[in-house]
Amino acid sequence: MTVILLRHGRSTSNTSGTLAGRSAGVDLDDRGREQAEGLVGRLAGLDVVAIVRSPLLRCERTVAPLAEKIDLTPTVDDALVEVDYGQWTGRPIKELLQEPLWKVVQQHPSAALFPGGEGLAQVQARSVAAVRAHDARLAAEHGRDVLWVACSHGDVIKSVLADALGAHLDAFQRIVVDPASVSVIRYTPTRPFVLRVNDTGADLSALNTAADAKPAGVGASEAVPGGEVGTDGKGG
């Protein structure tokens, strides 16, 4: 199966410079709404069979135009929700930069545990498990390679990408995931292939033929084709 990891569009927390986390009512800003509408043109030509999203409003708003266009009802999965930043939630990033934990989050995120919240290792475990579970479900339902969309948050998507890349979670801050970007992973029985990272372009048509291309040395079962601010200071 091939998953399109979609980060929600730019939110009001982007412009305010706060760590939104799971704060209620954080919506897309004007630019974010434009990005959500733009996704229709970017993804509507793909044979997407399912949309799964975080329960937060900014993800709901991001996928709504696409879901309407391709006539799909998104599935809400709590396992794709934003990081629980606990006592950090809603605080200005400029204040958090002074916290001793900030350096841990940047340099040794696998050990980071947000006060009153969850650890980034927990985030990776739940999000990777969720993506793989939906992959297995869709494989069983369709019996073929299909494309599906998972709309989530910056740190969540970066943790899934780190796992797919075979990188330690401590390296996940090296991955950039901008608002409304797509990153694409094709899962096979033996290993995942990362096809796109932080793609904000318009031409994603090659993803429709993901199952048809096969690089040298790869078996048929492994075929691949040729905001608000988060803990990297860029978005969540």
N, C-alpha and C positions, 0 to 999 in steps of 0.2 A: 504494500500500500504506500501511497505517497501523500504526505501531509504538508499542507501549506500553513506554516505558522505565521499568523497575521497579528502584528501588534496594533492595538487600537490607534485611532487618530489622535492628533494633538489635543490635549485637554486643557481645561481652565487652570489646572494645577501647574502645567508647563509654564505659563506666563507669570504665575504668582511665585514660582520658585519654591514650592513646598513639596514635601513627601506625602503624596495623597494616600498611599496605601489602600486600605479598605474603607476610607471615608465615604459616607453616603452622599449621593447627589453630585459627585464630580462628573461633569458633563464635558462633551467636546466643545472647544471654542470654535470661532468662525472658520479658522484654518482647518481644524479637525473635521468639521462638517463637510468642507470642500474635499478633503481627503477621502472621507467615507463615500461621497458621491463619485469620486474618481475611481474608486475600487470597482465600481460597476463596469466601467470600460476596461479596466485591467484584468478582471477575473471572469466577467460574464461569458467570454468566449471559451472558457475551459469547461470540461465535463466534470464539474464538481457535484458529488453525490450527497454530501452532508456538510453541515456547518455546526461546529461545536464552539461554545463560547463561555468565557468567564461570566459569572452572574452580575458583575458590576456594570453600572449604567454606561460608562464610556465604551465598553465592548458591545453592549446591546445596540447603542447608536451607530457604532462603526459598521456592523454587519447588516443592519436593517435594510439599507438600499439594495445591497447585493442579494439578500435573501428574497426580497420582493421581486427583483428582476428575474431570478432563476427559479422562483416559486418553491423555496425550501423553508421549512420552519426550523430555526436553529435549536439545537439541544443545549441546555444549560448544564455545565459541569462544575461543581464547586471545587474540584481538584485543580482547575485551571485559574482559580482566583488569584488576585494579587498577593504578594507576600504580606503576612501579618507582621507589620513593623512595630506593633505594640505601642509603647510609650513614645516612639519616634513619629507615629502617625500624625500628619498635619503640621509638623514642625518645619520651619524654614531650613533649607539646605545650608545656608550660611551659618546657622547655629550648629547643625549636626557636624559640620566640618571640624568643629572644635572638640567633639567627643572622642575619647580614646578609642572607642569601638569602631569609629570610622576607618581608622588605619587597618584594623583587623578585617573589616568588610572588603577593603581594597586589596590587601595583600594575602590574607589567609581566610577567604570567605567560608571555607568549609567548617571553620571553627566559630563563625559568627552566630550569635544567638541574640536576637533583639529583645530588649527588656520588656517583659510582659507579652511578647509575641512568639514567633517561631524562628528556627534556625534556617539558614540557607540550604544546609544539607537536607533538611526536611522538605523544603520547597522542591528541590531537585527530585527527591524520591517520589513525592506525590504527583508531580507533573509528568515525569517520564513514565510512571506507571499508568497514568491516565491516557497519555498519547498512545502508548502501546496497546492498552485495552481497547480503545476505540479502533485502532488499526486492525486488531484481531477480529473485532465484531464486524467491521465493514468487509473484511476479507471473507468471513463466513457468509455474510449476507449476499455478496456479489460474486464470489468465486473468481474474481479477476482483479487485476491492478486497477485501482480507482484513485481519484483525487478527492481529498476532503480538506476542509479549512478548520483550523483551530485558532480562535481569536483570544489572545491573552495579553500579558503584560511583559515589559522589558526584561526584568530579572528572571521571570518564569521562562520566557523563551530562550534566554541566554543559557539557562541551566539545562534545558533540553538539548540545545545545540552542543553544549560542552560534552554531554553524554554521547551524542551521536558522533562527535569528532574523536571520541576516545580520549578526551582531555580531562585532567583533574578539575574538579570544581574550583580549585584555587586559581585556575587560569580563565575563569569565565568572564572576568572584567575586561579581558582583551577583546571580547566579542562586542560589536556594536549593533544595536537593534533600534532603529529610529522609529518614530511614530508613523503608522500606516505602512511600514515596510513588510515585506514578506521574506521568509526564510523557508527553504524547502528541504525535506528529508524523505528519502525513499527507504523504507524498511524492508529487508529481505530476511529469509530464514537464518542467515548466518551473520549479517552485519548491516548497519545502516550506511547509506551514502548521502552526504550533504550536497545538494544540487545548487542551492542558492543561499546567500546570507545577506540580510539587510538590503534586499532589492527594492528600490523605489521606482523602477522604470515601468514602462507600459507594456512591453512585449514579453508576455509569459507563455506564448503559444506553444513553445517547445515542450512544456510540461504535459501537453495532451499526448505526446508520443513517448512518454517516459518508459513505458514497458517495451518499446520496440527497439531501442538502441542498446547495444551491448559492447563495451570496450574490450579490448584484448585481455584474455586471461580471466574474464568474469563469466561465470556460468549463467545459464538462462534464468535461473531463479534469482539472480542478482543483477538483472539488467538495469542499466541507468542511462539517461540521456547525456549526449555530448552537451515631550508630553509632560505628562507630569514627570517630575524628576525622580529617578530611581537611585539606587545606591552607587551607580557610576557617575552620578551627578547630571545624567542626561535624560533619564526617563524611567517610568515604571508601568 
